[in-house]
Each structure stands twice: as C-alpha cells, then as structure tokens.
Amino acid sequence: MAEKKEKHQERELVRILGKDISGNKTLLAGLTNIKGINWAFSSALCKKTGLDKNKLIGEITPEENKIIEDFIKNPELPFFILNRRKDFEDGESKQLCGADLSLKNEFDIKRIKKIRSYRGSRHMAKLPSRGQRTKANFRPNRRKKGSSGIKKK
C-alpha cells in the first residue's frame, strides 16, 4: 500500500498556466477553473492529447502538465471551440487564457468607446449593451427596500 502511494503522489495544488487548481478535482473539471477554458475546450483537450478526463489533477505528471500547457497555448481545434474568433487585429481565431483574455477584453471595450459606437456608448453609461430590459435592473440609484432606518418612538 505504501508503494502505491509513492507511485501516485497526489498533490494538493497543481499550477497550470499561472492558476492553482485543487488536486482532488478531475482533469475535465479542474481545467475549467482557468479563465478562458470552458467545458467544451477542456473535453476537446483531453480527447486530442489522449489524457483521461476522469484522472485527478493531483495525479498528473510534470510531462502531462507540459503537454496540457502546450496544447492550451497552441490548440489544434476547429475555430468554433476557440474563445477568440476572427480577432479584430489579425483576423485569426485563437484561444486566450488568464490575463491575456482580460486585457484583450479591456482593449476591445476601450476601442468601441473610442469610436463611439452604440455598444461603446452603452458601456460608457454603464448600461447593458445586449438588449436587456432596464426598467427593473441596472438601476444604480435604486433605494433599498425595507425600513429607512428611522425608528418611531
């Protein structure tokens, strides 16, 4: 029994692309903790690399970790699984993760604000830009329900 534990050293935390992932999650679920990776991409990664998606993250070897990181940086998948289709700058489809995804999103919002598109003006006014109703939601000056804090004597 002691030999098995030495063979399968489980780690509590595994670091993949700068994100700490709990070692007791399966590979499929654990990869979704990385910003920019959804269930479909995680499943496709497991199939393409030949890794078992039910294997615990804590049990993966450093070689498997390297395979996962390389695949995430340069995925060979159809464009509809990737999260950045037809990029504005170069027209290519790519997969972004972590801080890169946040920065690109910020730059996109700044660009549409700068050109004063309809979506940009909605972002400037801090209103929804995708057609949601605004009568009940998105109201910054709404009063809280309940008592006003004044007690009667």
C-alpha positions as a printed Julia matrix, in Angstrom:
153×3 Matrix{Float64}:
   0.0    0.0     0.0
   2.86   2.37    0.8
   4.39   1.67   -2.62
   1.18   2.7    -4.37
   1.12   5.99   -2.5
   4.71   6.7    -3.53
   3.91   5.79   -7.12
   0.84   8.02   -7.31
   1.95  11.09   -5.43
  -1.11  13.26   -5.19
  -0.51  16.95   -4.91
  -2.99  19.23   -3.18
  -2.45  22.09   -5.62
  -1.33  21.94   -9.23
  -0.22  25.05  -11.11
  -1.27  25.24  -14.76
  -0.75  28.5   -16.69
  -0.34  30.52  -13.51
  -3.53  29.23  -11.88
  -3.57  26.99   -8.79
  -6.06  24.15   -9.18
  -7.21  21.85   -6.39
  -5.67  18.38   -6.74
  -8.85  16.49   -5.84
 -10.75  17.6    -8.96
 -10.87  15.61  -12.17
  -8.88  16.85  -15.14
 -12.06  17.82  -17.03
 -13.48  19.91  -14.16
 -10.15  21.28  -12.94
  -9.19  22.81  -16.27
 -12.39  24.86  -16.27
 -11.0   26.82  -13.29
  -8.57  28.5   -15.68
 -10.07  31.71  -17.05
 -10.85  31.24  -20.73
 -11.3   27.45  -20.68
 -14.82  26.09  -20.76
 -16.16  22.54  -20.59
 -16.1   22.04  -24.37
 -12.47  23.14  -24.69
 -11.48  21.04  -21.68
 -13.13  17.95  -23.14
 -11.55  18.54  -26.56
  -8.13  18.96  -24.91
  -8.48  15.6   -23.14
  -9.5   13.84  -26.36
  -6.79  15.39  -28.54
  -3.95  14.83  -26.07
  -5.14  11.35  -25.09
  -5.34  12.13  -21.38
  -8.0   10.52  -19.18
 -10.55  13.19  -18.28
 -11.54  11.32  -15.09
  -7.98  11.33  -13.75
  -7.42  13.58  -10.74
  -5.46  16.77  -11.32
  -3.23  15.9    -8.36
  -2.08  12.72  -10.13
  -0.84  14.26  -13.38
   2.87  14.15  -14.02
   5.02  17.16  -14.93
   5.24  15.81  -18.51
   1.44  15.72  -18.78
   1.31  19.21  -17.3
   3.69  20.4   -20.04
   1.52  18.7   -22.71
  -1.58  20.47  -21.36
   0.11  23.89  -21.28
   1.49  23.49  -24.81
  -1.93  22.45  -26.12
  -3.67  25.41  -24.46
  -1.13  27.85  -25.92
  -1.4   26.37  -29.43
  -4.65  24.38  -29.81
  -5.33  22.4   -32.97
  -9.12  22.59  -32.78
 -11.92  23.88  -35.01
 -12.49  27.64  -34.78
 -15.93  27.32  -33.14
 -14.41  25.85  -29.95
 -11.91  28.7   -29.54
 -12.86  31.77  -27.5
 -11.47  34.49  -29.79
 -12.85  34.06  -33.3
 -11.77  36.38  -36.12
  -9.64  38.67  -33.97
 -10.04  42.36  -34.86
  -6.32  42.97  -35.31
  -5.18  39.98  -37.36
  -8.38  38.15  -38.36
  -7.23  34.81  -36.91
  -9.08  32.57  -34.48
  -7.19  31.86  -31.25
  -7.58  30.69  -27.69
  -6.77  33.2   -24.94
  -6.43  32.35  -21.26
  -5.92  34.17  -17.98
  -4.62  37.73  -18.01
  -4.36  37.81  -21.83
  -8.12  37.3   -22.09
  -8.85  40.07  -19.57
  -6.51  42.52  -21.32
  -7.96  41.83  -24.79
 -11.47  42.29  -23.43
 -10.49  45.61  -21.85
  -8.86  46.83  -25.07
 -11.94  45.85  -27.09
 -14.21  47.84  -24.79
 -11.86  50.85  -24.91
 -11.82  50.65  -28.71
 -15.62  50.64  -29.06
 -15.85  53.51  -26.57
 -13.27  55.49  -28.56
 -15.09  55.08  -31.87
 -18.36  55.96  -30.1
 -20.34  53.01  -31.38
 -23.73  52.23  -29.87
 -22.25  49.46  -27.74
 -19.46  51.82  -26.63
 -21.94  54.47  -25.55
 -23.85  51.85  -23.55
 -20.61  50.84  -21.84
 -19.82  54.48  -21.04
 -23.24  54.93  -19.46
 -22.83  51.62  -17.55
 -25.96  50.22  -19.15
 -26.47  46.8   -20.76
 -25.23  46.63  -24.33
 -27.03  43.49  -25.49
 -30.69  44.45  -25.43
 -31.73  43.58  -21.88
 -34.57  45.49  -20.29
 -33.61  48.32  -17.98
 -36.82  49.12  -16.14
 -36.14  46.85  -13.18
 -32.42  46.06  -13.44
 -29.27  48.15  -13.98
 -30.52  50.97  -11.76
 -27.64  52.45   -9.77
 -29.75  54.95   -7.79
 -32.39  52.49   -6.65
 -33.3   52.67   -2.99
 -33.1   49.59   -0.84
 -36.39  48.06    0.21
 -37.27  47.91    3.86
 -37.23  50.45    6.63
 -35.44  53.71    6.13
 -33.54  53.31    9.38
 -35.63  55.8    11.37
 -37.27  54.26   14.41
 -40.57  55.52   15.74
 -40.82  56.15   19.48
